[in-house]
């Protein structure tokens, strides 16, 4: 996973811009090698995929429309606002350094799941980043569509919480009790400006629970195999997903999921997943592939499906 790189940031940003200098000082306190290692451990060894994060010199101090950070597809870089991180930490009543590190890891996971150009036409180029597909007009980089964006944010945030928790304890940044208290606060917050993606994480959890019912697999096994495919660009065939959605999921669920752009839509979809259909379709191609993915993942990790 080494998408094309063609951009070198101007060096004066690090030297002359106080906000950029402050941001780089923070970023350099985060052991990105350890973050990459924690993500690498979530990938099955047989896929031979390598985690590729955005280096400190490509992380820029910018206002991000009231958000803390964002990952830029091309050129591969991260915009990050320490001011908005501080405001959000104060509003939530959580440790500022915890939140900054957590959110930086979130954006780095977007970068890690960027598997490059997946489709190209005469006028457009599409990129697969995790579960989201973004189409841009060539030459000007204008985004004209983005599918499954909030679903992708849900997976990214759920994974970033796990990676941050492991990172903080492993590096001695915090004790487990401090991390537990931090996430207790974070999980209570849904926000109005995509602050914590708690609603999206709940949607992912509901989906995993539904798949667990259909496959008789442990939810943690399903989640780990989803992370594996998320980070390596392994995708389900659209027909498999559509057939499964029609058989098992609520009517128009897949279409609504692809187009979802608000917390209220995500929350409605989560409720529908919990209700869903009562029929069991363990023989569907999607279920068989999901189970096979889980089995392959566990086998690569030296374990077996119970």
Backbone as CSV, one residue per row, in Angstrom:
resi,resn,N_x,N_y,N_z,CA_x,CA_y,CA_z,C_x,C_y,C_z
1,UNK,0.846,-1.201,0.000,0.000,0.000,0.000,0.880,1.249,0.000
2,UNK,1.328,1.604,-1.181,2.163,2.787,-1.315,1.659,3.649,-2.454
3,UNK,0.524,4.367,-2.250,-0.017,5.209,-3.306,1.014,6.227,-3.779
4,UNK,0.826,6.679,-5.006,1.784,7.601,-5.609,1.996,8.835,-4.744
5,UNK,3.245,9.229,-4.581,3.583,10.423,-3.814,4.295,11.415,-4.733
6,UNK,3.823,12.639,-4.732,4.439,13.618,-5.625,4.591,14.983,-4.991
7,UNK,4.240,15.106,-3.719,4.209,16.430,-3.094,5.234,16.535,-1.976
8,UNK,6.004,17.615,-1.987,6.939,17.901,-0.908,6.547,19.222,-0.262
9,UNK,6.279,19.258,1.038,5.822,20.493,1.686,6.931,21.539,1.737
10,UNK,6.586,22.820,1.594,7.594,23.871,1.697,8.203,23.914,3.084
11,UNK,9.502,23.967,3.165,10.190,23.870,4.443,9.940,25.079,5.344
12,UNK,9.576,26.230,4.748,9.391,27.419,5.580,8.235,27.251,6.557
13,UNK,7.300,26.346,6.230,6.174,26.133,7.129,6.638,25.694,8.513
14,UNK,7.618,24.809,8.542,8.110,24.302,9.817,8.889,25.380,10.561
15,UNK,9.590,26.257,9.826,10.496,27.208,10.452,9.778,28.481,10.901
16,UNK,8.900,29.020,10.029,8.365,30.354,10.269,6.934,30.410,10.799
17,UNK,6.158,29.379,10.609,4.759,29.411,11.021,4.637,28.862,12.448
18,UNK,4.276,29.721,13.431,4.195,29.271,14.834,3.219,28.116,15.029
19,UNK,2.059,28.158,14.342,1.074,27.098,14.501,1.600,25.789,13.920
20,UNK,2.297,25.885,12.780,2.858,24.681,12.181,3.953,24.104,13.070
21,UNK,4.741,24.988,13.644,5.820,24.540,14.530,5.247,23.837,15.765
22,UNK,4.176,24.419,16.330,3.536,23.804,17.498,2.954,22.443,17.147
23,UNK,2.333,22.356,15.961,1.751,21.085,15.546,2.836,20.023,15.366
24,UNK,3.923,20.392,14.711,4.995,19.423,14.486,5.623,18.967,15.803
25,UNK,5.708,19.877,16.755,6.234,19.501,18.073,5.339,18.437,18.710
26,UNK,4.013,18.618,18.569,3.094,17.607,19.104,3.216,16.293,18.336
27,UNK,3.168,16.377,16.998,3.187,15.159,16.173,4.427,14.333,16.464
28,UNK,5.535,15.001,16.717,6.785,14.278,16.954,6.848,13.634,18.342
29,UNK,5.848,13.940,19.176,5.760,13.227,20.458,5.009,11.909,20.306
30,UNK,4.344,11.743,19.159,3.585,10.516,18.894,4.483,9.550,18.130
31,UNK,4.623,8.361,18.647,5.452,7.338,18.013,4.661,6.694,16.875
32,UNK,4.809,7.256,15.660,4.063,6.736,14.520,4.503,5.329,14.147
33,UNK,5.740,4.996,14.477,6.206,3.632,14.241,5.410,2.630,15.063
34,UNK,5.123,2.998,16.307,4.333,2.116,17.173,2.882,2.038,16.682
35,UNK,2.342,3.172,16.222,0.982,3.173,15.668,0.919,2.241,14.461
36,UNK,1.915,2.367,13.572,1.958,1.506,12.384,2.065,0.040,12.773
37,UNK,2.869,-0.233,13.790,3.044,-1.614,14.247,1.736,-2.188,14.787
38,UNK,0.988,-1.392,15.544,-0.290,-1.846,16.081,-1.295,-2.127,14.963
39,UNK,-1.271,-1.296,13.921,-2.158,-1.529,12.783,-1.698,-2.744,11.977
40,UNK,-0.385,-2.870,11.824,0.161,-4.005,11.076,-0.247,-5.320,11.717
41,UNK,-0.347,-5.333,13.034,-0.701,-6.565,13.745,-2.149,-6.982,13.497
42,UNK,-2.941,-6.076,12.919,-4.344,-6.393,12.632,-4.529,-6.991,11.232
43,UNK,-3.448,-7.085,10.465,-3.528,-7.610,9.099,-3.030,-9.048,9.066
44,UNK,-3.747,-9.918,8.366,-3.320,-11.301,8.246,-1.981,-11.357,7.514
45,UNK,-1.080,-12.182,8.008,0.289,-12.227,7.493,0.358,-12.658,6.041
46,UNK,-0.586,-13.463,5.602,-0.532,-13.980,4.235,-0.772,-12.909,3.176
47,UNK,-1.357,-11.785,3.564,-1.637,-10.726,2.584,-0.408,-9.896,2.258
48,UNK,0.613,-9.987,3.077,1.876,-9.307,2.797,1.676,-7.817,2.504
49,UNK,0.759,-7.181,3.228,0.472,-5.751,3.055,1.219,-4.948,4.105
50,UNK,1.656,-3.760,3.726,2.438,-2.921,4.635,1.702,-1.628,4.938
51,UNK,1.604,-1.305,6.212,0.940,-0.073,6.642,1.777,1.134,6.247
52,UNK,1.113,2.117,5.656,1.798,3.320,5.173,1.110,4.547,5.767
53,UNK,1.774,5.223,6.719,1.197,6.397,7.376,1.735,7.689,6.773
54,UNK,1.069,8.790,7.095,1.516,10.110,6.641,2.631,10.587,7.576
55,UNK,3.815,10.929,7.059,4.919,11.363,7.916,4.672,12.753,8.489
56,UNK,5.361,13.130,9.573,5.132,14.423,10.226,5.223,15.622,9.290
57,UNK,6.144,15.592,8.327,6.320,16.749,7.444,5.165,16.948,6.478
58,UNK,4.218,16.005,6.447,3.045,16.165,5.597,1.771,16.341,6.422
59,UNK,1.930,16.754,7.660,0.791,17.055,8.524,0.791,18.561,8.765
60,UNK,-0.295,19.232,8.361,-0.311,20.686,8.326,-1.337,21.295,9.278
61,UNK,-0.966,22.412,9.859,-1.847,23.145,10.759,-2.828,23.963,9.922
62,UNK,-4.085,23.513,9.900,-5.104,24.208,9.120,-6.448,24.118,9.833
63,UNK,-7.284,25.122,9.604,-8.655,25.083,10.095,-9.434,24.107,9.224
64,UNK,-10.192,23.200,9.847,-10.857,22.131,9.099,-12.363,22.192,9.312
65,UNK,-12.948,23.344,9.024,-14.410,23.508,9.106,-14.984,23.048,10.433
66,UNK,-14.324,23.421,11.526,-14.827,23.083,12.845,-14.475,21.695,13.321
67,UNK,-13.797,20.922,12.495,-13.356,19.582,12.893,-11.897,19.639,13.328
68,UNK,-11.449,18.582,13.974,-10.062,18.538,14.438,-9.105,18.214,13.297
69,UNK,-9.485,17.282,12.438,-8.573,16.888,11.373,-9.276,16.297,10.176
70,UNK,-8.524,16.124,9.090,-9.033,15.449,7.901,-7.858,14.904,7.102
71,UNK,-8.114,13.788,6.434,-7.115,13.180,5.561,-7.385,13.632,4.138
72,UNK,-6.349,14.107,3.452,-6.463,14.567,2.072,-5.961,13.463,1.151
73,UNK,-6.828,13.042,0.229,-6.501,11.932,-0.659,-5.248,12.171,-1.486
74,UNK,-5.277,13.205,-2.302,-4.134,13.503,-3.164,-3.899,15.000,-3.183
75,UNK,-2.715,15.443,-2.768,-1.587,14.647,-2.303,-1.856,14.085,-0.909
76,UNK,-1.249,12.966,-0.580,-1.487,12.303,0.716,-0.963,13.188,1.837
77,UNK,-1.873,13.780,2.611,-1.469,14.612,3.733,-2.619,14.722,4.722
78,UNK,-2.320,15.259,5.889,-3.325,15.444,6.932,-3.362,16.910,7.327
79,UNK,-4.564,17.467,7.377,-4.775,18.796,7.950,-5.247,18.585,9.391
80,UNK,-4.693,19.370,10.316,-4.993,19.146,11.739,-5.020,20.486,12.453
81,UNK,-6.048,20.689,13.298,-6.205,21.940,14.030,-6.058,21.706,15.526
82,UNK,-4.944,22.156,16.089,-4.751,22.041,17.538,-5.751,22.898,18.292
83,UNK,-6.134,24.036,17.714,-7.099,24.916,18.374,-8.453,24.227,18.523
84,UNK,-8.900,23.564,17.462,-10.183,22.867,17.537,-10.091,21.652,18.443
85,UNK,-8.918,21.021,18.493,-8.725,19.894,19.414,-8.859,20.370,20.853
86,UNK,-8.271,21.515,21.168,-8.355,22.073,22.519,-9.794,22.431,22.861
87,UNK,-10.497,23.083,21.930,-11.895,23.459,22.177,-12.766,22.231,22.422
88,UNK,-12.565,21.193,21.627,-13.362,19.986,21.782,-13.040,19.289,23.105
89,UNK,-11.748,19.225,23.463,-11.356,18.595,24.728,-11.979,19.332,25.911
90,UNK,-11.993,20.650,25.846,-12.581,21.436,26.923,-14.089,21.230,26.983
91,UNK,-14.742,21.173,25.826,-16.189,20.985,25.795,-16.585,19.616,26.332
92,UNK,-15.780,18.593,26.011,-16.086,17.243,26.477,-15.603,16.991,27.897
93,UNK,-14.642,17.810,28.355,-14.072,17.605,29.679,-13.112,16.437,29.727
94,UNK,-12.294,16.287,28.646,-11.330,15.184,28.593,-9.915,15.749,28.459
95,UNK,-8.932,14.884,28.673,-7.533,15.277,28.585,-7.182,15.686,27.149
96,UNK,-6.596,16.880,27.001,-6.292,17.414,25.676,-5.312,16.520,24.909
97,UNK,-4.269,16.040,25.564,-3.284,15.212,24.873,-3.888,13.888,24.431
98,UNK,-4.765,13.325,25.263,-5.442,12.091,24.868,-6.218,12.320,23.579
99,UNK,-7.017,13.410,23.566,-7.867,13.664,22.413,-7.038,13.939,21.163
100,UNK,-5.979,14.732,21.285,-5.141,15.035,20.117,-4.524,13.768,19.545
101,UNK,-4.018,12.911,20.410,-3.383,11.677,19.947,-4.409,10.737,19.327
102,UNK,-5.555,10.611,19.978,-6.645,9.781,19.472,-7.057,10.239,18.078
103,UNK,-7.247,11.533,17.903,-7.715,12.053,16.618,-6.639,11.990,15.538
104,UNK,-5.386,12.143,15.926,-4.310,11.979,14.941,-4.277,10.536,14.453
105,UNK,-4.442,9.589,15.363,-4.488,8.175,14.981,-5.672,7.917,14.053
106,UNK,-6.820,8.553,14.320,-7.996,8.410,13.453,-7.642,8.804,12.018
107,UNK,-7.014,9.955,11.848,-6.661,10.409,10.497,-5.599,9.523,9.872
108,UNK,-4.678,9.023,10.678,-3.652,8.128,10.143,-4.257,6.800,9.691
109,UNK,-5.338,6.376,10.320,-5.998,5.149,9.877,-6.646,5.356,8.515
110,UNK,-7.184,6.555,8.272,-7.663,6.861,6.918,-6.522,6.686,5.918
111,UNK,-5.354,7.198,6.268,-4.194,7.079,5.373,-3.788,5.624,5.197
112,UNK,-3.806,4.864,6.285,-3.398,3.457,6.226,-4.336,2.634,5.354
113,UNK,-5.611,3.026,5.310,-6.596,2.273,4.521,-6.708,2.778,3.092
114,UNK,-5.891,3.751,2.724,-5.875,4.298,1.368,-5.122,3.326,0.461
115,UNK,-5.862,2.567,-0.329,-5.233,1.550,-1.174,-4.999,2.032,-2.600
116,UNK,-5.163,3.326,-2.840,-4.825,3.874,-4.153,-5.999,3.957,-5.095
117,UNK,-5.692,4.228,-6.352,-6.710,4.401,-7.389,-7.369,3.063,-7.692
118,UNK,-8.690,3.034,-7.632,-9.406,1.786,-7.884,-10.119,1.777,-9.227
119,UNK,-10.318,2.938,-9.822,-11.044,2.999,-11.085,-10.729,4.321,-11.775
120,UNK,-10.691,4.307,-13.097,-10.338,5.526,-13.816,-11.071,5.574,-15.150
121,UNK,-11.596,6.774,-15.482,-12.211,7.005,-16.785,-11.489,8.168,-17.451
122,UNK,-11.999,8.597,-18.596,-11.352,9.700,-19.314,-11.333,10.981,-18.494
123,UNK,-12.418,11.214,-17.709,-12.551,12.473,-16.988,-12.393,12.349,-15.475
124,UNK,-12.584,11.156,-14.942,-12.587,11.008,-13.483,-11.611,9.934,-13.008
125,UNK,-11.310,10.002,-11.718,-10.465,9.009,-11.060,-11.104,8.693,-9.711
126,UNK,-11.266,7.420,-9.393,-11.880,7.004,-8.135,-10.845,6.381,-7.214
127,UNK,-10.978,6.668,-5.921,-10.049,6.146,-4.926,-10.809,5.355,-3.880
128,UNK,-10.228,4.232,-3.471,-10.804,3.425,-2.403,-10.009,3.689,-1.131
129,UNK,-10.674,4.255,-0.121,-10.051,4.488,1.180,-10.901,3.781,2.212
130,UNK,-10.396,2.664,2.720,-11.193,1.859,3.628,-12.434,1.353,2.932
131,UNK,-13.613,1.712,3.459,-14.881,1.274,2.870,-15.497,2.339,1.972
132,UNK,-14.882,3.502,1.907,-15.460,4.617,1.158,-14.817,4.752,-0.212
133,UNK,-15.651,5.048,-1.202,-15.149,5.290,-2.548,-15.425,6.735,-2.912
134,UNK,-14.370,7.457,-3.302,-14.488,8.871,-3.655,-14.100,9.062,-5.113
135,UNK,-14.922,9.780,-5.853,-14.643,10.060,-7.254,-14.311,11.533,-7.415
136,UNK,-13.206,11.809,-8.109,-12.755,13.177,-8.330,-12.595,13.449,-9.820
137,UNK,-12.796,14.719,-10.196,-12.547,15.136,-11.576,-11.039,15.316,-11.756
138,UNK,-10.500,14.719,-12.792,-9.064,14.788,-13.029,-8.600,16.229,-13.212
139,UNK,-7.405,16.491,-12.748,-6.792,17.800,-12.972,-7.088,18.818,-11.909
140,UNK,-8.352,18.832,-11.401,-8.696,19.845,-10.395,-9.002,19.238,-9.036
141,UNK,-9.116,17.906,-8.955,-9.306,17.239,-7.668,-10.651,17.480,-7.030
142,UNK,-11.640,17.968,-7.804,-12.965,18.240,-7.251,-13.697,16.926,-6.977
143,UNK,-14.108,16.734,-5.746,-14.841,15.522,-5.388,-16.284,15.644,-5.855
144,UNK,-16.744,14.675,-6.642,-18.111,14.743,-7.155,-19.015,13.692,-6.521
145,UNK,-18.443,12.728,-5.835,-19.281,11.760,-5.116,-18.461,11.039,-4.070
146,UNK,-19.138,10.557,-3.036,-18.463,9.780,-2.011,-19.432,8.779,-1.417
147,UNK,-19.159,7.495,-1.580,-20.068,6.458,-1.122,-19.628,5.877,0.215
148,UNK,-20.588,5.585,1.056,-20.338,4.921,2.346,-19.398,5.720,3.249
149,UNK,-19.462,7.043,3.181,-18.516,7.860,3.941,-18.702,7.693,5.450
150,UNK,-19.947,7.753,5.933,-20.155,7.654,7.376,-19.952,6.227,7.882
151,UNK,-20.252,5.243,7.048,-19.932,3.853,7.418,-18.421,3.716,7.583
152,UNK,-17.686,4.300,6.643,-16.227,4.265,6.707,-15.718,4.969,7.966
153,UNK,-16.349,6.085,8.320,-15.953,6.798,9.541,-16.219,5.944,10.774
154,UNK,-17.298,5.169,10.749,-17.601,4.306,11.880,-16.523,3.254,12.095
155,UNK,-16.096,2.610,11.012,-15.031,1.606,11.121,-13.727,2.269,11.547
156,UNK,-13.412,3.409,10.932,-12.175,4.120,11.256,-12.140,4.522,12.723
157,UNK,-13.263,5.043,13.224,-13.298,5.496,14.617,-13.250,4.327,15.596
158,UNK,-13.975,3.266,15.309,-13.945,2.094,16.185,-12.518,1.546,16.278
159,UNK,-11.845,1.472,15.137,-10.469,0.980,15.124,-9.520,1.961,15.804
160,UNK,-9.730,3.257,15.594,-8.828,4.252,16.197,-8.924,4.223,17.724
161,UNK,-10.121,3.949,18.252,-10.278,3.858,19.714,-9.475,2.677,20.253
162,UNK,-9.527,1.566,19.546,-8.777,0.386,19.989,-7.271,0.619,19.901
163,UNK,-6.840,1.208,18.783,-5.404,1.436,18.590,-4.883,2.459,19.589
164,UNK,-5.645,3.533,19.807,-5.208,4.542,20.779,-5.112,3.952,22.180
165,UNK,-6.095,3.146,22.569,-6.073,2.537,23.901,-4.832,1.667,24.071
166,UNK,-4.523,0.850,23.074,-3.330,-0.010,23.136,-2.062,0.826,23.143
167,UNK,-2.052,1.869,22.294,-0.875,2.733,22.187,-0.601,3.439,23.514
168,UNK,-1.640,4.013,24.111,-1.464,4.802,25.335,-0.918,3.950,26.475
169,UNK,-1.438,2.736,26.615,-0.981,1.853,27.689,0.419,1.322,27.381
170,UNK,0.649,0.917,26.143,1.927,0.312,25.773,3.088,1.292,25.878
171,UNK,2.840,2.561,25.539,3.904,3.566,25.575,4.025,4.242,26.941
172,UNK,3.142,3.909,27.870,3.187,4.528,29.183,2.574,5.908,29.221
173,UNK,1.838,6.254,28.175,1.189,7.563,28.104,0.108,7.688,29.179
174,UNK,-0.557,6.578,29.474,-1.650,6.606,30.457,-1.859,5.213,31.024
175,UNK,-2.529,5.172,32.164,-2.930,3.902,32.760,-4.274,3.494,32.176
176,UNK,-4.572,2.210,32.257,-5.800,1.695,31.667,-7.032,2.394,32.225
177,UNK,-7.041,2.680,33.519,-8.197,3.352,34.135,-8.422,4.732,33.521
178,UNK,-7.344,5.461,33.240,-7.468,6.782,32.626,-8.051,6.681,31.225
179,UNK,-7.614,5.669,30.479,-8.133,5.469,29.126,-9.604,5.060,29.176
180,UNK,-9.947,4.191,30.104,-11.349,3.774,30.253,-12.242,4.970,30.555
181,UNK,-11.794,5.849,31.438,-12.571,7.046,31.789,-12.712,7.974,30.575
182,UNK,-11.630,8.110,29.819,-11.653,8.956,28.615,-12.712,8.454,27.637
183,UNK,-12.716,7.154,27.373,-13.652,6.618,26.396,-15.078,6.560,26.928
184,UNK,-15.246,6.471,28.228,-16.593,6.551,28.800,-17.234,7.878,28.435
185,UNK,-16.428,8.944,28.509,-16.916,10.277,28.135,-17.140,10.383,26.631
186,UNK,-16.175,9.907,25.858,-16.267,9.992,24.397,-17.503,9.252,23.883
187,UNK,-17.755,8.071,24.412,-18.854,7.245,23.911,-20.224,7.825,24.218
188,UNK,-20.290,8.720,25.200,-21.564,9.356,25.532,-21.902,10.465,24.541
189,UNK,-20.916,10.882,23.774,-21.079,12.071,22.955,-21.333,11.707,21.500
190,UNK,-22.410,12.242,20.934,-22.655,12.057,19.507,-22.348,13.333,18.740
191,UNK,-22.672,14.487,19.324,-22.292,15.766,18.717,-23.093,16.099,17.474
192,UNK,-22.923,17.311,17.015,-23.611,17.786,15.823,-22.667,18.026,14.655
193,UNK,-21.366,17.964,14.899,-20.390,18.265,13.842,-19.390,17.126,13.670
194,UNK,-19.875,15.919,13.681,-19.024,14.749,13.445,-17.850,14.700,14.406
195,UNK,-18.086,15.127,15.652,-16.998,15.232,16.620,-16.363,13.887,16.934
196,UNK,-17.174,12.917,17.322,-16.636,11.663,17.840,-17.115,10.436,17.088
197,UNK,-18.022,10.605,16.151,-18.547,9.495,15.346,-19.096,8.357,16.206
198,UNK,-19.642,8.697,17.364,-20.196,7.664,18.234,-21.394,6.975,17.593
199,UNK,-22.232,7.723,16.877,-23.387,7.120,16.206,-22.932,6.133,15.141
200,UNK,-21.876,6.509,14.422,-21.376,5.650,13.361,-20.763,4.363,13.918
201,UNK,-20.103,4.464,15.067,-19.539,3.271,15.713,-20.666,2.331,16.139
202,UNK,-21.752,2.894,16.652,-22.897,2.075,17.052,-23.497,1.347,15.844
203,UNK,-23.508,1.998,14.683,-24.000,1.361,13.464,-23.122,0.176,13.090
204,UNK,-21.812,0.358,13.146,-20.881,-0.734,12.835,-21.086,-1.893,13.805
205,UNK,-21.233,-1.575,15.093,-21.448,-2.621,16.100,-22.750,-3.385,15.831
206,UNK,-23.789,-2.641,15.423,-25.073,-3.291,15.136,-24.947,-4.205,13.922
207,UNK,-24.204,-3.766,12.923,-24.000,-4.579,11.719,-23.225,-5.846,12.054
208,UNK,-22.171,-5.698,12.857,-21.375,-6.859,13.271,-22.249,-7.850,14.035
209,UNK,-23.097,-7.318,14.919,-23.994,-8.177,15.679,-24.946,-8.945,14.781
210,UNK,-25.422,-8.265,13.727,-26.350,-8.917,12.799,-25.650,-10.024,12.014
211,UNK,-24.422,-9.751,11.558,-23.647,-10.761,10.838,-23.337,-11.935,11.765
212,UNK,-23.052,-11.653,13.025,-22.757,-12.717,13.990,-23.952,-13.661,14.116
213,UNK,-25.155,-13.087,14.111,-26.356,-13.919,14.180,-26.457,-14.836,12.970
214,UNK,-26.134,-14.305,11.798,-26.299,-15.057,10.560,-25.200,-16.102,10.344
215,UNK,-24.015,-15.840,10.872,-22.879,-16.738,10.626,-22.562,-17.639,11.801
216,UNK,-23.129,-17.338,12.969,-22.801,-18.056,14.218,-21.334,-17.880,14.592
217,UNK,-20.727,-16.810,14.103,-19.346,-16.491,14.458,-19.325,-15.506,15.621
218,UNK,-18.222,-15.505,16.345,-18.029,-14.554,17.429,-17.915,-13.141,16.846
219,UNK,-18.601,-12.139,17.428,-18.527,-10.769,16.896,-17.099,-10.241,16.777
220,UNK,-16.229,-10.590,17.720,-14.855,-10.118,17.670,-14.117,-10.685,16.460
221,UNK,-14.417,-11.927,16.118,-13.818,-12.541,14.934,-14.266,-11.817,13.670
222,UNK,-15.552,-11.495,13.595,-16.075,-10.757,12.439,-15.433,-9.384,12.349
223,UNK,-15.339,-8.693,13.478,-14.732,-7.365,13.488,-13.284,-7.422,13.016
224,UNK,-12.518,-8.367,13.513,-11.113,-8.466,13.124,-10.947,-8.764,11.634
225,UNK,-11.827,-9.599,11.089,-11.731,-9.886,9.656,-12.156,-8.673,8.828
226,UNK,-13.118,-7.874,9.327,-13.499,-6.632,8.647,-12.346,-5.637,8.659
227,UNK,-11.647,-5.527,9.788,-10.485,-4.637,9.881,-9.413,-5.071,8.894
228,UNK,-9.191,-6.362,8.818,-8.203,-6.906,7.897,-8.518,-6.497,6.456
229,UNK,-9.768,-6.665,6.043,-10.151,-6.299,4.679,-10.158,-4.786,4.493
230,UNK,-10.533,-4.062,5.536,-10.568,-2.591,5.516,-9.175,-2.014,5.245
231,UNK,-8.157,-2.577,5.877,-6.797,-2.048,5.760,-6.069,-2.526,4.513
232,UNK,-6.583,-3.550,3.868,-5.878,-4.104,2.711,-6.629,-3.935,1.405
233,UNK,-7.812,-3.330,1.448,-8.555,-3.088,0.214,-9.296,-4.291,-0.305
234,UNK,-9.455,-5.326,0.515,-10.227,-6.500,0.112,-11.707,-6.135,0.125
235,UNK,-12.354,-6.224,-1.019,-13.737,-5.772,-1.118,-14.674,-6.911,-1.480
236,UNK,-15.901,-6.819,-1.006,-16.942,-7.744,-1.437,-17.436,-7.332,-2.812
237,UNK,-17.845,-8.300,-3.593,-18.467,-8.016,-4.869,-19.809,-7.325,-4.623
238,UNK,-20.102,-6.295,-5.408,-21.337,-5.530,-5.208,-22.576,-6.431,-5.259
239,UNK,-22.580,-7.412,-6.157,-23.742,-8.288,-6.280,-23.944,-9.125,-5.021
240,UNK,-22.806,-9.559,-4.409,-22.901,-10.340,-3.167,-23.526,-9.503,-2.062
241,UNK,-23.057,-8.256,-1.940,-23.573,-7.373,-0.892,-25.047,-7.062,-1.135
242,UNK,-25.399,-6.757,-2.382,-26.785,-6.413,-2.703,-27.732,-7.580,-2.428
243,UNK,-27.292,-8.793,-2.778,-28.136,-9.961,-2.537,-28.327,-10.184,-1.046
244,UNK,-27.235,-10.055,-0.288,-27.331,-10.227,1.159,-28.254,-9.173,1.762
245,UNK,-28.079,-7.920,1.330,-28.896,-6.836,1.866,-30.379,-7.079,1.586
246,UNK,-30.682,-7.560,0.387,-32.071,-7.813,0.018,-32.658,-8.947,0.836
247,UNK,-31.824,-9.977,1.130,-32.306,-11.148,1.860,-32.450,-10.901,3.352
248,UNK,-31.480,-10.197,3.930,-31.357,-10.146,5.385,-31.647,-8.771,5.981
249,UNK,-31.234,-7.710,5.301,-31.310,-6.376,5.882,-32.622,-5.688,5.541
250,UNK,-32.957,-4.624,6.269,-34.200,-3.894,5.995,-34.230,-3.345,4.574
251,UNK,-35.425,-3.093,4.069,-35.598,-2.607,2.701,-34.850,-1.289,2.488
252,UNK,-34.147,-1.164,1.378,-33.379,0.030,0.992,-32.240,0.360,1.953
253,UNK,-31.894,-0.598,2.822,-30.837,-0.323,3.801,-29.520,0.034,3.120
254,UNK,-29.113,-0.750,2.133,-27.811,-0.541,1.490,-27.753,0.809,0.776
255,UNK,-28.837,1.147,0.073,-28.867,2.431,-0.632,-28.758,3.599,0.348
256,UNK,-29.490,3.488,1.465,-29.449,4.546,2.478,-28.077,4.628,3.136
257,UNK,-27.441,3.467,3.338,-26.119,3.448,3.958,-25.095,4.142,3.067
258,UNK,-25.142,3.866,1.775,-24.186,4.474,0.843,-24.330,5.988,0.811
259,UNK,-25.578,6.452,0.912,-25.836,7.889,0.772,-25.873,8.646,2.089
260,UNK,-25.796,7.942,3.215,-25.962,8.585,4.521,-24.995,9.746,4.714
261,UNK,-25.530,10.892,5.132,-24.693,12.074,5.332,-25.007,12.789,6.640
262,UNK,-25.842,12.191,7.492,-26.203,12.842,8.750,-26.282,11.825,9.870
263,UNK,-26.117,12.318,11.100,-26.228,11.459,12.280,-27.626,10.855,12.377
264,UNK,-28.645,11.626,12.029,-30.014,11.132,12.168,-30.252,9.932,11.257
265,UNK,-29.689,9.966,10.048,-29.823,8.826,9.135,-29.096,7.609,9.682
266,UNK,-27.891,7.829,10.209,-27.105,6.733,10.784,-27.852,6.108,11.961
267,UNK,-28.428,6.935,12.811,-29.155,6.422,13.972,-30.394,5.633,13.546
268,UNK,-31.074,6.100,12.482,-32.236,5.363,11.966,-31.809,4.008,11.417
269,UNK,-30.722,3.973,10.674,-30.227,2.712,10.115,-29.835,1.732,11.219
270,UNK,-29.267,2.267,12.297,-28.893,1.403,13.428,-30.134,0.770,14.041
271,UNK,-31.183,1.567,14.222,-32.435,1.026,14.767,-33.010,-0.038,13.839
272,UNK,-32.947,0.205,12.535,-33.470,-0.764,11.577,-32.668,-2.063,11.607
273,UNK,-31.365,-1.965,11.812,-30.543,-3.162,11.899,-30.942,-4.013,13.093
274,UNK,-31.236,-3.351,14.196,-31.637,-4.085,15.395,-32.981,-4.781,15.186
275,UNK,-33.862,-4.150,14.407,-35.148,-4.785,14.110,-34.959,-5.811,12.998
276,UNK,-34.619,-5.319,11.808,-34.286,-6.173,10.683,-35.349,-7.191,10.331
277,UNK,-34.935,-8.174,9.558,-35.804,-9.285,9.181,-35.525,-10.462,10.095
278,UNK,-36.473,-11.337,10.220,-36.320,-12.457,11.147,-35.802,-13.713,10.457
279,UNK,-35.813,-13.738,9.119,-35.357,-14.929,8.401,-33.858,-15.104,8.526
280,UNK,-33.394,-16.329,8.478,-31.967,-16.624,8.530,-31.517,-17.123,7.161
281,UNK,-30.432,-16.561,6.646,-29.943,-16.915,5.319,-28.474,-17.305,5.400
282,UNK,-28.204,-18.342,6.162,-26.819,-18.757,6.369,-26.172,-19.315,5.107
283,UNK,-26.972,-19.594,4.083,-26.421,-20.154,2.854,-26.089,-19.095,1.808
284,UNK,-26.369,-17.812,2.087,-26.125,-16.777,1.088,-24.636,-16.661,0.788
285,UNK,-24.307,-16.220,-0.432,-22.897,-16.121,-0.844,-22.144,-15.128,0.029
286,UNK,-22.823,-14.066,0.460,-22.170,-13.077,1.319,-21.780,-13.710,2.653
287,UNK,-22.724,-14.461,3.245,-22.451,-15.098,4.529,-21.316,-16.110,4.393
288,UNK,-21.358,-16.881,3.318,-20.289,-17.870,3.111,-18.939,-17.172,2.974
289,UNK,-18.920,-16.049,2.239,-17.656,-15.338,2.058,-17.212,-14.684,3.371
290,UNK,-18.165,-14.159,4.133,-17.823,-13.553,5.414,-17.218,-14.591,6.344
291,UNK,-17.806,-15.770,6.357,-17.277,-16.831,7.205,-15.895,-17.276,6.711
292,UNK,-15.748,-17.362,5.391,-14.452,-17.763,4.829,-13.373,-16.732,5.148
293,UNK,-13.745,-15.459,5.082,-12.798,-14.399,5.449,-12.348,-14.541,6.895
294,UNK,-13.333,-14.808,7.767,-13.014,-14.960,9.187,-12.119,-16.169,9.417
295,UNK,-12.422,-17.274,8.719,-11.612,-18.482,8.864,-10.188,-18.254,8.370
296,UNK,-10.060,-17.571,7.223,-8.731,-17.295,6.669,-7.932,-16.396,7.606
297,UNK,-8.629,-15.401,8.171,-7.947,-14.487,9.080,-7.442,-15.225,10.314
298,UNK,-8.307,-16.027,10.909,-7.917,-16.758,12.105,-6.803,-17.758,11.812
299,UNK,-6.881,-18.405,10.648,-5.848,-19.368,10.279,-4.485,-18.676,10.155
300,UNK,-4.495,-17.473,9.549,-3.232,-16.735,9.387,-2.659,-16.307,10.732
301,UNK,-3.539,-16.189,11.729,-3.111,-15.808,13.067,-2.871,-17.037,13.977
302,UNK,-2.955,-18.216,13.350,-2.687,-19.444,14.106,-3.841,-19.886,14.966
303,UNK,-5.067,-19.466,14.613,-6.251,-19.850,15.382,-7.273,-20.481,14.456
304,UNK,-8.340,-21.012,15.004,-9.403,-21.635,14.206,-10.750,-21.143,14.670
305,UNK,-11.719,-21.236,13.759,-13.096,-20.868,14.103,-13.690,-21.953,14.982
306,UNK,-14.294,-21.544,16.085,-14.891,-22.528,16.989,-16.238,-22.989,16.465
